[in-house]
Amino acid sequence: MSYWSNSENDLQAMLREIGVKDFEALLDNIPQDLRFKGTYDLPSGLSELEARELLESLAGKNKPLIPFAGAGAYDHYVPAIVDELSARPEFYTSYTPYQPEVSQGNLQIMYEFQSMICAITGMDVTNASMYEAGSALAEAILMAMGHTRQNKILLPATLNPRYKAVIKTYLANLDVQTVEIPAQNFTLDLDVAAKEMDDTTACIVVQSPNYFGFLEDAARLNALRAGKKALLIYVYDPIALGVLQPPAAVDADIAVAEGQPLGNHLNFGGPYVGLFSAKAELVRKMPGRIVGETKDVDGRKGYVMTLQTREQHIRREKATSNICTNSGLLTTRAAIYLSALGKEGFRQVSHLCLQKAHYLAEKLCELPGIRLASSAPFFKEFTLRLPIPAANVIKAFVQEGILAGVDLGKENLPDHLLVAVTEKRSVQELDRYVGLMKSLVS
């Protein structure tokens, strides 16, 4: 939508309606010593045509990169139907329904979204929804503490560091004992996890595939909880569930994920949408909203806001969360994406990611000095150990229009590169990647 500025007549009409002479009168209550007295260093205004030309010239300076970077945000294909339908005004401009039953369309979208996430995860109930995966995980931890009335949290060293940062902020002023379970062979050390699991443990978190791309043994981890109150919080990749066991298969109590791969573009890092599912017995402690299907007095199908446990709707001391949005547009896109793909399409996307990632990994490991960082299985993402610094590889690849991956130097692994492969990457792109890597390490 183009921007239409207000004319002078528009401005005068608004001022008359407000009951003031000019704009300055609106600022009378601001002390003079707080008001800026200089002139703003702003360029002259542009017409719509000039503004469009300027922005197009700036955009033309961007260098397109073929992304092999992931670490929580992935370049999956977004079918045209997702952009087309989600751009309809009734979806694009809708907001939180404060009289929800009036907004049957919104409620139906939420209900369908919840149902489809339950279908792929095997969990009993899903909300609609959370901000992104980091806050969803932090809220899951708070929920586990409230349910078990314990305060010991077991976090994996293999968890996405950005999720760790969000958790640290959430728990900063709470009485919490956080224990990090170290990694062994780039997966969780289950022996240490077994030693740390006790009667004071509120939950243990597992991310699989983990930050480094490798699969964790969630079933063995779940077995460590036998006879304990601790909940299992499972962080998953939704696309992986086309080929991997769902969280429910390992008896997860809470399952959370980043929903960006489900029909949402990378968007320069956001906005995203957090997926949050749980067992039925935890439903009243879940944050966010839950929509249900029912019938009205005439027997017609309808949708209702079954639960909304945030502080704006109930007494603050009883609230389970202050999450105040359901990322509605992004959940709509996820629902359209899953509906458009269907079961077979969803499985096909998952299989393509798996096959292409393994193709690239096998080709790269044939090159001198390159090997996988772990012998553990992986899905669409994997960590390589290189004979040269990962930063050098990324710099060289950028010159060729490819983002080679994520440099793990911040994790004190300067010779390790995290590589993600989605269904979008063609065989030609994969072979080109191998050729460029060969020229650097040979």
N, C-alpha and C positions, 0 to 999 in steps of 0.2 A: 504494500500500500504506500503510495507516495505521500510525502509530508505536505500538508497545506498549512501555511502560516496564517495567523489572524491579521485581518486588515485593521486599519486605524478605527474604522467604524465598529468592528467587532469589539475592539478593546474598550472604546467609549461606552458601548452598550453594556458590557460586563461591569464596568466601573459604576455606571448609573444603577444597575441592578443591585450591586453591593451597597451603594449609598455613599461612595467617596468621590472626591473630585479627580484625583489622579493616583497613579501607582505609589508615589511617595507617601501618600497618606496611609497606606497599608503598613509602612515601616516605622510609623511614629513611635511605637512602643519599644523599638530597639534603641538602646542608648547610643548617642553619637560617637562616643569613644570606641565603640565596638564596630562601627560601620566603616567600610573601606572608602577612603577619600580620593584615591588616585583614579587613573583611567585604566581600563582593562586592555591588555595587549592581545587584541583579537583581530583576525583578518577581516576584510570587508565581506559582507554577506554575498552569497552566490545564488544564482537562479537555480531552479531544479535541474535544468540541462547542464549547467556548469558544474553543479555538485556531483551529478552522475558521472560526467566525464572525468572529474578529479578522482573520484573513488575508483573508477575503472582503471585509470592510469596507475593508481597505487596498488590495486589488486594485481595488475599486470607484472609488478615487480616480484610477486611471490614465485618461488620456485617449487613446482610440484614434486613431491617425493613419493615413491612407492614405499609404503610403510611395512616394515617387518618388526616393528616395536609393538609391545603389548603392555604387560605389567598392570593389567586391570582395565585397559581401554583398547578396543579392538576394531580393526577396519573390516567389518563384515558388510556384505552387500545388503542394501536396503531396497526392497522391491518398490517400483514406482507407485503401486497402489497405496503404500503406507504414507508417502508424502502427499498424494492426491487426497485421500480421505481425511487424514488428520488436519489438512489445511482448510477443511470446511469450517465456516465461521462458528457453527454450533459446537464444534470440538475445540477449535483454536482459541476461542475467546472465553470459554466457560471457566467458572471459578468455583471454589468450594461452595456446595449448596447448603446454605444455612437453614433452609426449609427443604430438606433433601427429597421428600416424597414428591414434591412438585417437579423435580428434575429427574424424571424417569429415564431419560436418555443417558444422563451421566451415571445414574445408578446401575443401569444395565451394562454399560461399558466396564464399570468397576467389578460387577459380578462376573462378567465373562472373563475379565483379566484374572481375577482370583481363581476361578475355576480352572483355567488353563495352566496357571502356575502350580496349582495342586495336582493337576494331571501329570505334569512332567517331573515333579518332585516326589510324588506319592504321599505328601504330607496331608494332614486332615484339613487344615485351614490356612488361608493366606489373607493378608490384609491388602489394602489399597491406599497407600504404599508408603515407602520411606524416601528420604532425600537421595541417598546413594548407598553403596555397600558399606562404607566405613561407619556411617551413623547407624545403619541397620544392625551391624555387628555390635556396636557399642550399646544400642538399645537392647539387643538380645542378652548381653552380659548383665545389664541392670535388671532385666526380667528374670534371669536365672538367680541372681542374688535375692531378689524379692521373693521368689518362689521357694527357694531352699533355705532362706534366712542364714546363709553362710556368706563368707566374704573372701574366700581364697579363689583366685582365678588362674587357671593354667593356660598360658598363651604359647603358641608355637613360634620358634625362631624362624620358621619358614612362612610366616604370615606376611602378607603385603605390608611393607613399612608404612605406607600411607594410612592403612587401616589402624596400625599400631598408634600412629600419631593422633588419630581421632579418639581412639580408646583412652589414651593418656589424658587428653583434654576432658573427656567425659568424667573420668574417675579421679581427677586431680584433687578434689576436696572431699572425697569419700574415704571411709575407713575400709580400705581394700588391700589385700595382700596379693600382689601380682607376681607370679612365678613364670619365667620363660623356660620352656622346654627346649633344650639345645637340639641342633640338627646333627645327623650323622649320615653321610653320603647324600646330603641335600634333602633328606626327609627326616621326620621326627625320630628322636631317640626314644623308643618306647620303653626301654628299661628305666630311664630317668622319669618318664611320665608315670610309670607304675609306682616308683618310690614317692613321688610327690602327691599322688592321689590319696586322699584321706577323708575323714568324716567332716572336715571343715571346708572341703572343696565345693564351691557353688557350681562351677562348670569347667569343662575343658573344651577349648576351641581347636578345630582342625580345618585347614583349608586344603581342598583337593579338587583339581590340581593346585599345588601350592604356588607361592610367588615365583619359584624357579621353574615352574612348569611341570614338576614331577608329581605323580600320584602318591598319596599317603595311604597307609594301611588303616583305613577308618574302622574296619570291622574289628581288628585287634585292639585298636584304641578304645572302641566301645566296650569291649570285654573287660577292660580295666575298671569299669565303673560298677562291676557286680557288687551288690551289697552296699553301695554308696548312694548318697543323695544327689551327687553331681549330675548336671545336665550335659548332654553332648550338643554343642553348637557347631553346625557343619556349614562351612563357607564353600560354595560351589560355583562352577561356571555353567550358566544355563544351557549354552550350546553343547557342552560336553554330555548332557543328559540324553542326547540322541544315541550314544553308544555306551555310556557308563551307567553303573547302578545309581539310582536316585538316592537322595539322603535318607528316605524312609527305609531303604533296604538295609541300612546299618543302624537302624533304630535311633536316628537323630531326633532330639527333642525339639530343636529349633534349627531351621535352615535359612540362610541368608545369602544374597548374591547381588552382584551388580547387573542391573537389567539393561545396560547400554547396548550389549550385543543384539538385543531383541528389537530390531527395527529402528534403532536410534543412531544417528550419525555421531562421529567423534566430537563434533561441536567444540573443538579447541579445548576439551577437558570438561565440558559441562554445558548445560545442566544434565544430570543423570537421574537414575531412579533405582532405589533400593528394593530388592525383593525380600519379603519376610514371611516365613511359613512356620507352623508349629503343630504340635499334637493338640488334639481337641481339648484335653484337660487343662491346657494353658491359655485357652482362648480369652478368658476374662482378664488376663494379665498382659495381653498383647497391646502394643502401641498402635496408633493409627486407626483406620476405619475398616469395618467389615460390613459388607452389603449382603443381604439375603433375599431370596425369592419367596414370594407369598401370593395370596389371592385376595382381592378386595371383596367387599360385601356382595358384589354381583358375580363373584366367581371368576373374575378376570385376572390373568397373571399380572403381578406387579412386583416392584423392587423396593426394599426398605433399608434404611441405615440401621443395621442390627446392633452394632456396637461402635461407639466412638469415645475412646477412653482418654481423651486429651484434657489438659487443664482448663481449656476454655468452655468445656461442656459440662464438667462436673466439679465438685469441690476440689480445690487445688491439692489439699492434703490427701485426697483419694486418687489423684491422677496417676496413671502409669507412665505418662510421657508428656512432653510439651511439643512433640512433633505436630506442626500445624498445617501441613499440606500433604496431599496425596500424589504430588507430581503428576497431576491429571493428564496433561498432554502426552507425557512420556509413557504412562501406563496405557493410554489409548493407542499409541503407536505400537507398543508391545503386543496388545491384544489383536490389532490389525495384522501385524507381522505373523503371529502364530496362527491366526485364522487363515491367512493367505497361503502359508506353507503347508498346513495340515500335518498329520503324523508322518507321512512318507517324506514330504519335503523337509521337515525338521530333521529327520534321520539322515537324509541325503546331505544336508549342509554339514552335519556333524561328521559324517563319514569322509566328506571331502577335506575337511580340516585335518582329520586324523591322517589320511593318506598323504596329503601334500606335505604336512609337517614331517612325517617319517621319511618321505622321499628326499626332502632337503637335508635332513639330519644325516641320513646315510651317505649322501653324496659329499657332504662337508667332511664327514669323519674319514673319508678316503684320502683327504689332503694331509700333507705332512704336518705333524704337531698339533692337529685338531682332534679333540675327542669330546664326547658328552661328559658333563660334569658328574653325572650319576648313572648308575646302572638301573635305576628305578624306571618304570614305564612312564610315558608322557602322552598327552593328548595333542594339543595344537601348539604348544609352547615348550621350549627346552633351553637349557643353559649349556653353552659351549665353553670349554677351556681352550684358550688360544695360545699360540707360541709368541704372540705380540700383544701389546695393550689393546683392550677393546676400544679405547678412545681413538686410537690410530685407525682402526677399521672403520668406525663410524665417520670419521673425518674424510677418509678416502672415498667411502661409498656415497656420501652426500654430494661430492663433486660429480658423481655419475647418476644423480637423481634417485638414489635409494637411501632410505633410513634403515640401516642395517640391524638395528635392535636397540636394546637398553644396556648401557655401560653399567656394570655392577661394581664399579670402583667405589661408589658410596657405601657399598656393603663390604668394603675391604677386600674386594675380589677384582683387582684391576685387569686381570687377564681373562675375565669371564664376560661373556656376552649372552644376554637373554633375547632369544629370537622367537617371534610369533608368526604363525602361518595360518591364514584364514582361507576360506573357500574362494576368495577373490583372486588369490595369487595364481597366475597361469604357469604352466610348465616352462614357458619361455622366460618368465621372470625368475623362476627358481633356478633355471640353468644359468641365467645371467649372473645371479647372485653367486653361484658356485664359481663361475669363471672369474669374477672380480676377487673373490676370496683367494682363489688359487694364485692370482698374480701378486697378492700381498704376502703369502706365506711360503711360496716356492723359492 
